Amino acid sequence: MNKGSRSIFTEGLRDGVPIAAGYFAVAFSLGITARASGFTAFQGFAASLLTYASAGEYIGFTLYAANATLFQLIVMTVITNARYFLMGLALNQRLPEGSSIGTRLLTGVPITDEIFGITIARPGYVNPIYSLGALAIAAPMWALGTALGITMGNILPGQLVSALSVALFGMFLAVIIPAGRKDRKVAAVIIASFAAGYGIRFLPGLGRLSSGNRTIVLTLVISSAAALLFPVPDDTEEGKEADAL
C-alpha cells in the first residue's frame, strides 16, 4: 500500500469511528436474538464478523432457530440484502473508467448502508481503500457487540437495549444531513425519500412488501427521478483519488 492509499485508508478509519460506535450499540439487540436462537458468544462473533448485515443476520438467526433448510436461509438472506446490489452498481459508476474487475469486486466488499453513505458522499472518484478503512473498524465492533449481547444482553434493562437500537438511526442521520445542507437538490431528494418511505406503506400491493423490498423499489424510483431531474455533468466525476487505485 503506497503513501496515498495509506492516507485514504486512514481517512476511512477516522470516518468509520461513529459507524463503529453505532454498530456496537445495535449489535447488542442482535446478540439477544442470537442467544435465543442457541448461538454461543463465539458463534455470534464469527457470524457478525463474516456477515455484518443486521437484517440478514436477524433473519438467519431466526430461521436457524426454526430449523429452516439451508436453501431457505440462502434465499431469504439474498432477498433481504438485495439492496446492496443497487449500492454496488452506484459505487461502480463512480470508479475511474477502465478500472479492473478486481477493483470493481473489491468496491462491493465493504458495503453496508452507512459505509455506502459516507463513501458515495465523497467528491470525485470512489476509492475502495476508503471503504475498507471504515470497514476495518466498523466490522470488529459489530461482531464484538453481538458477542457481548449474547453474554450480557439479557442482564441489561429492556429500555436500555431499545435505546441502544436507536443509536444507529441517529448515526445515519449524521451521514445524510451534512450533504443535504450543502446541496438543496440533495436535501430535496432526502425529504422526498422520507416522505415516500412513509407513504409507500399505505399503497395497495406495495404496502405488503417487506421493508427490504420496499427500499429497493423506492431506491430505483427516486434515484431514477433524481438522475433525470438533476443530471451530474461528467467533469464533476474527476477526483484526485483516481491515482491511488
Protein Blocks (a to p, Z undefined) as FASTA:
>chain_A
ZZklmmmmmmmmmmmmmmmmmmmmmmmmmmmmmmmnopafklmmmmmmmnopaklmmmmm
mmmmnopafklmmmmmmmmmmmmmmmmmmmmmmpcehiafklmmmmmmmpcfklmmmmmm
pgcjddfklmmmmmmmmmmmmmmmmmmmmmmmmmpcfklmmmmmmmmmmmmmmmmmmmmm
mpmklmmmmmmmmmmmmmmmmpghjlmpcfklmmmmmmmmmmmmmmmmmccdfklmpcfk
lmmZZ
